[in-house]
């Protein structure tokens, strides 16, 4: 497996599931990032993160509600104080929610709530951290996590070509929001390329989490090594891509 060489990584939604798995995987990596910044809405309730903090000096747990403008501003200032002039190398937009809703059940309220968290929030968080990503990008060359990278956690269910409409009839809001997130990835990839900042959408796989459910074929601990390997291998050729947890390219 390729080694992820990255000074600092920030992960949203890291109190459980894939986010927590990524935190664990990064801390156990060799070499591990100098700074792993784990954010979640309620750090005081995130017992597993708090236990990891006692073991790893390079882990910082910070409060972040991705749909709160004031919370975003506050955490950006905290991260700026931590990373200093070296900036932020990798932002993983992992926080997300899902509500099961068929065509008959879906409401405007549900659509807007899912869209706010899974799409709008990802863009606003990214926008807020751009100065720190640009600062990191100025200190290196090429493209990848060693320099500056944005990873938008997407889903294969967002692929309009690969997945038939009737495969995910219960998740209208989630699919639509993740498809819109993929467009954000494409736009950012073009917009930020001159700055040396890479951006991808990543389908981590169908993983057994609170969101993924008990029928998912992958355990978190089994999926994380592949995801970290994908991140380690990222280069300019991947900018603006939609990748899976093994590094394969998915159609939009």
NUVEXMAR-109162 format. One record per residue (C-alpha): z, x, y; residue in three letters. Coordinates in Angstrom, 1 decimal, always signed. Layout:
N
[r [Z; X; Y]; ALA];
...
This chain:
252
[r [+0.0; +0.0; +0.0]; UNK];
[r [-0.9; +1.3; +3.5]; UNK];
[r [+2.0; +2.2; +5.7]; UNK];
[r [+2.6; +0.2; +8.9]; UNK];
[r [+3.0; +2.7; +11.7]; UNK];
[r [+4.4; +0.7; +14.6]; UNK];
[r [+7.1; +1.5; +17.0]; UNK];
[r [+8.1; -2.0; +17.9]; UNK];
[r [+7.5; -5.5; +16.4]; UNK];
[r [+8.6; -8.8; +17.7]; UNK];
[r [+8.6; -11.9; +15.4]; UNK];
[r [+9.1; -15.5; +16.5]; UNK];
[r [+10.7; -18.0; +14.2]; UNK];
[r [+12.5; -15.3; +12.2]; UNK];
[r [+15.7; -17.1; +11.0]; UNK];
[r [+14.1; -18.2; +7.7]; UNK];
[r [+10.9; -18.4; +5.6]; UNK];
[r [+8.0; -16.1; +6.4]; UNK];
[r [+9.6; -14.8; +9.6]; UNK];
[r [+12.8; -13.7; +7.9]; UNK];
[r [+10.8; -12.3; +5.0]; UNK];
[r [+8.8; -10.2; +7.5]; UNK];
[r [+12.0; -8.9; +9.1]; UNK];
[r [+13.3; -7.9; +5.7]; UNK];
[r [+10.1; -6.2; +4.8]; UNK];
[r [+9.8; -4.3; +8.0]; UNK];
[r [+13.4; -3.1; +7.8]; UNK];
[r [+12.8; -1.9; +4.2]; UNK];
[r [+9.5; -0.2; +5.0]; UNK];
[r [+9.1; +3.6; +4.9]; UNK];
[r [+8.7; +4.4; +7.7]; UNK];
[r [+10.3; +1.4; +9.3]; UNK];
[r [+9.6; +0.5; +12.9]; UNK];
[r [+11.9; +1.9; +15.5]; UNK];
[r [+12.6; -1.6; +16.7]; UNK];
[r [+12.4; -4.9; +14.9]; UNK];
[r [+13.0; -7.7; +17.4]; UNK];
[r [+13.8; -10.9; +15.5]; UNK];
[r [+13.8; -14.1; +17.6]; UNK];
[r [+14.9; -17.6; +16.8]; UNK];
[r [+16.3; -20.7; +18.5]; UNK];
[r [+19.9; -20.4; +17.3]; UNK];
[r [+20.8; -16.7; +16.5]; UNK];
[r [+24.5; -17.6; +16.1]; UNK];
[r [+23.5; -19.8; +13.1]; UNK];
[r [+21.1; -17.3; +11.6]; UNK];
[r [+23.6; -15.9; +9.1]; UNK];
[r [+21.1; -13.8; +7.2]; UNK];
[r [+19.8; -12.1; +10.4]; UNK];
[r [+23.4; -11.5; +11.5]; UNK];
[r [+24.1; -9.8; +8.2]; UNK];
[r [+21.0; -7.6; +8.5]; UNK];
[r [+22.1; -6.6; +12.0]; UNK];
[r [+25.3; -5.1; +10.5]; UNK];
[r [+23.2; -3.0; +8.1]; UNK];
[r [+20.2; -1.9; +10.3]; UNK];
[r [+20.6; -0.4; +13.7]; UNK];
[r [+16.9; -0.9; +14.5]; UNK];
[r [+17.2; -4.7; +14.3]; UNK];
[r [+17.8; -6.7; +17.4]; UNK];
[r [+18.3; -10.5; +17.2]; UNK];
[r [+17.4; -12.4; +20.3]; UNK];
[r [+17.4; -16.1; +21.3]; UNK];
[r [+14.0; -17.7; +21.9]; UNK];
[r [+12.9; -21.3; +22.0]; UNK];
[r [+9.1; -21.0; +22.1]; UNK];
[r [+8.7; -24.4; +23.9]; UNK];
[r [+11.1; -23.5; +26.7]; UNK];
[r [+9.7; -21.6; +29.7]; UNK];
[r [+13.1; -20.4; +30.8]; UNK];
[r [+13.9; -19.2; +27.3]; UNK];
[r [+10.6; -17.3; +27.2]; UNK];
[r [+11.2; -15.6; +30.5]; UNK];
[r [+14.7; -14.7; +29.5]; UNK];
[r [+13.7; -13.0; +26.2]; UNK];
[r [+10.8; -11.1; +27.9]; UNK];
[r [+13.3; -9.5; +30.3]; UNK];
[r [+15.7; -8.7; +27.4]; UNK];
[r [+12.8; -7.1; +25.4]; UNK];
[r [+11.7; -5.2; +28.5]; UNK];
[r [+15.1; -3.7; +28.8]; UNK];
[r [+15.1; -2.7; +25.1]; UNK];
[r [+11.6; -1.2; +24.8]; UNK];
[r [+11.4; +0.4; +28.2]; UNK];
[r [+8.2; +2.2; +29.3]; UNK];
[r [+6.9; +2.3; +25.7]; UNK];
[r [+6.2; -1.4; +25.7]; UNK];
[r [+5.7; -3.8; +22.7]; UNK];
[r [+3.3; -2.8; +20.0]; UNK];
[r [+3.1; -5.9; +17.8]; UNK];
[r [+3.8; -9.6; +18.6]; UNK];
[r [+3.8; -11.9; +15.6]; UNK];
[r [+3.6; -15.6; +16.6]; UNK];
[r [+5.2; -17.1; +13.6]; UNK];
[r [+7.3; -20.0; +14.9]; UNK];
[r [+5.9; -23.3; +13.9]; UNK];
[r [+6.7; -26.8; +12.7]; UNK];
[r [+5.0; -29.4; +10.5]; UNK];
[r [+5.3; -33.2; +10.2]; UNK];
[r [+3.5; -35.0; +7.4]; UNK];
[r [+1.3; -37.7; +8.8]; UNK];
[r [-1.7; -39.5; +7.4]; UNK];
[r [-4.4; -41.1; +9.6]; UNK];
[r [-2.4; -44.4; +9.3]; UNK];
[r [+0.9; -42.7; +10.2]; UNK];
[r [-0.1; -40.2; +12.9]; UNK];
[r [+1.0; -41.0; +16.5]; UNK];
[r [+0.2; -39.4; +19.8]; UNK];
[r [+3.9; -38.3; +20.1]; UNK];
[r [+3.7; -36.4; +16.8]; UNK];
[r [+0.3; -34.9; +17.7]; UNK];
[r [+1.7; -33.6; +21.1]; UNK];
[r [+4.9; -32.3; +19.6]; UNK];
[r [+3.1; -30.3; +16.9]; UNK];
[r [+0.4; -29.1; +19.4]; UNK];
[r [+3.1; -28.0; +21.8]; UNK];
[r [+4.9; -25.8; +19.2]; UNK];
[r [+2.1; -24.6; +17.1]; UNK];
[r [-0.6; -24.0; +19.7]; UNK];
[r [+0.6; -24.1; +23.4]; UNK];
[r [+3.8; -22.2; +22.7]; UNK];
[r [+1.9; -19.4; +21.0]; UNK];
[r [-0.3; -18.9; +24.0]; UNK];
[r [+2.5; -19.1; +26.5]; UNK];
[r [+4.6; -16.6; +24.5]; UNK];
[r [+1.6; -14.2; +24.3]; UNK];
[r [+0.9; -14.6; +28.0]; UNK];
[r [+4.5; -13.7; +28.8]; UNK];
[r [+4.5; -10.6; +26.7]; UNK];
[r [+1.1; -9.3; +27.9]; UNK];
[r [+2.6; -6.8; +30.4]; UNK];
[r [+4.6; -5.2; +27.6]; UNK];
[r [+1.7; -5.2; +25.2]; UNK];
[r [-0.5; -3.7; +27.9]; UNK];
[r [+2.1; -1.0; +28.5]; UNK];
[r [+2.1; -0.1; +24.9]; UNK];
[r [-1.7; -0.1; +24.7]; UNK];
[r [-1.9; +2.5; +27.5]; UNK];
[r [+0.0; +5.0; +25.4]; UNK];
[r [-2.4; +5.2; +22.5]; UNK];
[r [-6.1; +4.9; +21.5]; UNK];
[r [-8.1; +2.9; +19.0]; UNK];
[r [-7.0; -0.6; +17.9]; UNK];
[r [-4.2; -1.7; +15.6]; UNK];
[r [-0.5; -2.2; +15.3]; UNK];
[r [+0.1; +1.5; +16.2]; UNK];
[r [-1.2; +0.5; +19.7]; UNK];
[r [-1.0; -3.2; +20.6]; UNK];
[r [-1.6; -6.2; +18.3]; UNK];
[r [-1.1; -10.0; +18.5]; UNK];
[r [-0.8; -11.8; +15.1]; UNK];
[r [-1.1; -15.6; +15.2]; UNK];
[r [+0.2; -17.1; +12.0]; UNK];
[r [-2.5; -19.7; +11.1]; UNK];
[r [-3.3; -21.5; +7.9]; UNK];
[r [-6.3; -21.9; +5.5]; UNK];
[r [-5.9; -25.7; +6.3]; UNK];
[r [-7.3; -24.8; +9.7]; UNK];
[r [-10.7; -23.7; +8.3]; UNK];
[r [-13.3; -26.3; +9.0]; UNK];
[r [-15.7; -24.7; +6.6]; UNK];
[r [-13.6; -23.7; +3.7]; UNK];
[r [-11.2; -26.6; +3.2]; UNK];
[r [-12.5; -30.1; +2.6]; UNK];
[r [-11.1; -32.8; +4.9]; UNK];
[r [-9.5; -34.7; +2.0]; UNK];
[r [-7.5; -31.6; +0.8]; UNK];
[r [-4.9; -32.0; +3.5]; UNK];
[r [-4.9; -35.6; +4.5]; UNK];
[r [-1.2; -35.7; +5.0]; UNK];
[r [-1.2; -33.0; +7.7]; UNK];
[r [-3.5; -34.2; +10.5]; UNK];
[r [-1.3; -32.8; +13.3]; UNK];
[r [-0.7; -29.4; +11.7]; UNK];
[r [-4.3; -28.8; +10.7]; UNK];
[r [-5.7; -29.7; +14.2]; UNK];
[r [-3.0; -27.6; +15.9]; UNK];
[r [-3.8; -24.5; +13.8]; UNK];
[r [-7.5; -24.9; +14.3]; UNK];
[r [-6.9; -24.8; +18.0]; UNK];
[r [-4.7; -21.8; +17.5]; UNK];
[r [-7.6; -20.0; +15.9]; UNK];
[r [-9.7; -20.6; +19.1]; UNK];
[r [-6.9; -19.0; +21.0]; UNK];
[r [-7.2; -16.0; +18.8]; UNK];
[r [-10.9; -15.8; +19.4]; UNK];
[r [-10.5; -16.1; +23.2]; UNK];
[r [-7.7; -13.5; +23.3]; UNK];
[r [-9.7; -11.1; +21.2]; UNK];
[r [-12.5; -11.1; +23.7]; UNK];
[r [-10.3; -11.2; +26.8]; UNK];
[r [-7.9; -8.4; +25.7]; UNK];
[r [-10.4; -6.0; +24.0]; UNK];
[r [-10.8; -4.0; +27.2]; UNK];
[r [-7.1; -3.4; +27.3]; UNK];
[r [-7.1; -2.1; +23.7]; UNK];
[r [-5.1; -5.1; +22.4]; UNK];
[r [-6.2; -6.5; +19.0]; UNK];
[r [-5.7; -10.2; +18.1]; UNK];
[r [-6.1; -11.9; +14.7]; UNK];
[r [-5.3; -15.2; +13.0]; UNK];
[r [-3.6; -14.7; +9.7]; UNK];
[r [-3.2; -17.1; +6.8]; UNK];
[r [-0.2; -15.6; +4.9]; UNK];
[r [-0.8; -17.7; +1.8]; UNK];
[r [+0.8; -20.9; +0.4]; UNK];
[r [+4.4; -19.7; +0.2]; UNK];
[r [+7.5; -21.4; -1.0]; UNK];
[r [+9.5; -22.0; +2.2]; UNK];
[r [+11.0; -25.1; +3.8]; UNK];
[r [+7.6; -25.8; +5.2]; UNK];
[r [+5.5; -24.7; +2.3]; UNK];
[r [+7.5; -26.7; -0.2]; UNK];
[r [+8.6; -26.0; -3.8]; UNK];
[r [+5.1; -26.4; -5.3]; UNK];
[r [+3.8; -23.3; -3.5]; UNK];
[r [+2.7; -20.6; -5.9]; UNK];
[r [+4.0; -17.6; -3.9]; UNK];
[r [+7.6; -16.5; -3.3]; UNK];
[r [+8.3; -15.1; +0.1]; UNK];
[r [+9.3; -11.7; -1.3]; UNK];
[r [+6.1; -11.5; -3.3]; UNK];
[r [+3.9; -12.4; -0.3]; UNK];
[r [+5.4; -10.0; +2.3]; UNK];
[r [+4.1; -6.7; +0.9]; UNK];
[r [+0.5; -8.0; +1.1]; UNK];
[r [+1.0; -9.2; +4.6]; UNK];
[r [+2.4; -5.9; +5.8]; UNK];
[r [-0.4; -4.1; +4.1]; UNK];
[r [-2.9; -6.2; +6.0]; UNK];
[r [-1.2; -5.4; +9.3]; UNK];
[r [-1.1; -1.7; +8.5]; UNK];
[r [-4.9; -1.7; +7.8]; UNK];
[r [-5.9; -3.5; +11.0]; UNK];
[r [-8.5; -1.8; +13.2]; UNK];
[r [-11.1; -2.6; +15.7]; UNK];
[r [-13.4; -4.2; +13.1]; UNK];
[r [-10.7; -6.9; +12.6]; UNK];
[r [-10.4; -7.9; +16.2]; UNK];
[r [-10.9; -11.7; +16.5]; UNK];
[r [-10.8; -12.2; +12.7]; UNK];
[r [-9.3; -14.9; +10.5]; UNK];
[r [-7.7; -13.1; +7.6]; UNK];
[r [-5.7; -14.0; +4.5]; UNK];
[r [-2.7; -12.3; +3.1]; UNK];
[r [-4.8; -9.9; +1.1]; UNK];
[r [-7.0; -8.9; +4.0]; UNK];
[r [-10.0; -11.0; +3.1]; UNK];
[r [-11.9; -12.8; +5.8]; UNK];
[r [-11.8; -16.5; +6.0]; UNK];
[r [-14.4; -18.7; +7.6]; UNK];
[r [-13.5; -20.6; +10.8]; UNK];
